[in-house]
Amino acid sequence: MSSDSNEHFKFYHYDPSLAAACVFVVLFGVSTIWHAFLIAKHRTWYFIPCLTGGIFEIVGYAARGVSHGQAPDPTLAPYVIQTLLLLVAPALFAASIYMVLGRIILSVDGESYSLIKKRWLTKTFVTGDVLSFFIQLGGGGLMASSKASTAKTGSRIVLIGLVIQIVLFGFFIAVAVVFHLRLRRVPRACSLLWERFLWILYIASAFVMIRSIVRVAEFIEGFEGTIIRHEVYLYIFDAIPMAAVMVIFSVWYPSYFSKQAGTAAVMEQSADSTLELSDVERDGK
């Protein structure tokens, strides 16, 4: 892209595919409706970010379909919508993934095997994820400008947000792997279940990581790069991986760990209350 601040550029370097957009609107639509049902049934409110991410994907690909209908001169609004929503949706999927690990750790009483204490685990990763989300959102808003210099600044900001997301996800995977290896040394009746869900977590995390790495490569290349100029890369390295994450958690839903974590939390609070009452009674004698 030229450094001329008054230069304008095309929103797309191609005519967005209507067929591909429709396929993923339907795919994300079905997955999102199913997740809404599972959340309501199992009261797994921590999966609401994942649900919201699915809605973002639906609207984003629908906007690409609208841009197809406006070709060869698409308007700004659909372009901005698809740019922002498809960019930040994976951060919402990541937020739910982070919280699944916390519930697995709590459900098997495995805090002593984790690199991060349970009270800080979700807070650390979700806070970092929110930071990445808003950085990407702000950068994506600037990218939607038709002024070349502003869009270039926006792409650099998005790149920072994506790098934060990759570093955060890398640390998250390290925490999960260390927990996994430590807990495997301890015989547990539910070992097959928690271990299976950790592998599911790894697979979902890998899809998010691959998508983020390709996005980083896209923004490093710039607006004239190979990735951004060919729509196929968006669908192979963004749409498919994110749809896979939703499908994975549609089939293997971690409701068991949510119930176990809730039970463990209640028991822990009860134990703490009993201990505090004993202390008070002892002090009163």
N, C-alpha and C positions, 0 to 999 in steps of 0.2 A: 504494500500500500504506500502511496506517495505521502511525503511529509507535509504536503500542502494542506493547510488547515481548512481551506475552502473546497477541497476536493470532495465529491460525492461518489458513492459507489453503489452497486446493485445490492439489494438485500440478499439475493441468492445468485449463485453462479450456475444455476440449473433450474429447470421447471420442477418444483417439488412433486413427487409421485403421489397421486391420489390413491392408487391401489394400496401402496405400502402404508400410507397414513390411515386408511380405513381399516386395514388388517390389525394395526396396533391399537387403534381406538377400541375396536371390538375386544381384542385380547386383554388390554388393560381394564376395559369396562367390566368384563366378566370377572376378572380376578379381583377388582375393587369391590364389586357387589358381594362376592363370596367372602372377602375379608371383613366387610361390614357385618355380615351375618355371623361370622366366627367371633368377632369382637363383642357383639351383643350377646351371643350365646355363652361365651366363656368369661365375659367381663375382663378381657385382656386390654385394658385401656392404653397400655404402653404401645400397642400396635396402631394407635391412631395416627402417629407420624407416617407409618407405612401406608395406611389408608389414604392419607392426604397426598403422599407421593404418587399414589396411583391416580388420584384425581388430577394432579398436575400433569401426569403423562397423558391422560385422556384429552384434556383441554389443549395441551401442547401439540399433539398430533392432529387434533381436529383443526387447530389453527393452520397447520401446514396444508391440510386439505383445502381450507379456505384460500390460502395463497395460491394453490394450484388453479382454483377457479378464477383467480384474478390475473393469472399470467396472460401476457408477458409483462404486465406492470402491476405487481402486487403492492398493496398499500402497507403503511407502516404498522398498524395495529396488530394484525395477525403475526407479522414477523417478530414484533416485540414480545408478544405472548409466548410464541413457541421458543424464542431464544431464552427467555427468563425461566419458564416453567420446566423445560427439558434440561436446563442447566442445573437447577437446584433440587430437582426431585430426588436424585440419588442420596443427597444429604439427609433427607427424611427417611429413606430406607435404612440408611446407616444408623440413625438414632434408635430405631427399633431393634436393630441387630445388637447394638451395644447393650441395650436393656435385657435382651434375652440371656446374654452371658451372666449378667448380675443375678438373674433369677435361677440359673442353673447352679451357680456357686452357692446361693442361699439355700436352695432346695436340698443339696447334698451336704449341707453344713461344711462347706469347703473353704471358708474364708482363710484359714491358716495356710492353705496351699496357693493362694493368690498373691501376685506381686503387689496388688493394690487392695486395701481394705474395702469391704463392701460399701461402707458409707461414702467412700470417695470414688468408687469404680464408675458408677453411672454418672455422677456429677462431673468427673474429669472428662469423660469421653463425650457426653452430651453437650457440655459447655463448649468444648473445642469444636464439636460439630455445628453448634449454633453460630459460633464465630465464623467458621468456614461458609456456612449458609448465607449469612448476611454480607460477607465479603463478595461472594460470587453473585449475589443478588444485586448489590450495588454496581459491581463491574459489568454485569449483564445489562443493567439499565443504561449505562454509558455506551456500551457496545451497540445499543439499538439506535444511537444517534446516526444521522445521515452525514455528519461531519467526520471526515477521516481521522483527524487528530484526536477527537473525543472518543471515537470508537477504538482507536489504538490504545489510549489510556485505559479504557474499560477492559480491553483484552488483557492488559498487564495485571490489572487488579484481580480479574477472574483467575489468572494464572497463579497468583499468590494464594487465593482461596483454595484452588485445587491442590496445590502443593501441601498446604496445611492439612487438607483432607487425606492425602496419601500418607503423610508422616503420622497422622493420628491413627489411621487404619493400620499402618505397619506396627505401631506400638500396641494397638488393640490385639492384633493377631499374635504378637509376641506374648502378651499377657495370657491369652487363651491357651497358647501352646505350653507355656510354663505350667499353668494350672493343670492342663491335661496330663502332662508327663508326671507331675507330682502326685496327682490323684490316682493314676494308674498303678502306683506302687502300693496303694492301700486297697485291700479286698473290700468290695462293696456289693451289696445285693442288687442295687440298681445300676451297676456299672455299664451294662449294655445300653441302657436307655440314655444315660447322660452322655456316654461316649458317642452314641449315634447322633445325638443332637449337636455335639461339638463339631462333628464332621460336617453336618448340615450347615452349621455356622461358618465353617471354613469355606465351604463351596460358595455360599451366598456372599461372603466377604471377598472371595476371589473375583466374583463377577463385578462387584463394585470397584475393586482395585484395578482390574483390567480396564474398565470403562474410564476411570479417573486418569490412568496413565496415558491412554489414547487421547483423552481430552487435553492433557498437558502437552502432548506432542502437537496436537492441533493448534493450540495457542502459541506455542513456540514457533511453529511454521509461519503463523500470521495469516492474514486474509487472502493471500495469494498462494497458500500452501496446498499440497495435494489433498489432505484430509478434508478441509473445509470446502474444496471445489468439487468434491464428488460425494453425492448423497449416500451412496452405498455404505460408506464408512460410518455414517450416523446410525444406520440400522443394524449393521453388524456389530459395532462396538459400543452402542449405547442402548438402542431400543431392545435388541435381543437379550443382552445381559440383564437389563432392568426388569424385563418381562419374566426372565428366568428366576430372579429373586422373588417376585410375587408368586410365581407358580410353586416354587420350592416351599414357601411358607404356607401356601394354600393346601399342599399335600401333607407336609410334615409340620403341623401347627403345634407350637410349644405350650399348649394349654396346661399340660400335666405339670410342667415346672412352675407355672404361675400359681397353681393350686398348692403345690408343695412349698413354694417360697412364701405364700401367704400363711400357711400353717406354721412354718418355721418362724416367721416374724411374730405371729401371735404367741407362740410358745416362748420365744425369747423375751418378749415384753412381759409375759406372765412371770417368767423367772426373775426378771429384773425387779418387777413390782414386789414379788415375794421377798427378794433379798433386801430391798429397801425397807419393807415392813419389819423384817427381822431386826434390821439395824436400829429402827426407831424403837421397837420393843425392848431391845437390849439396852439402849441408851436411857430408856425411861425407868429401868430397874435400879 
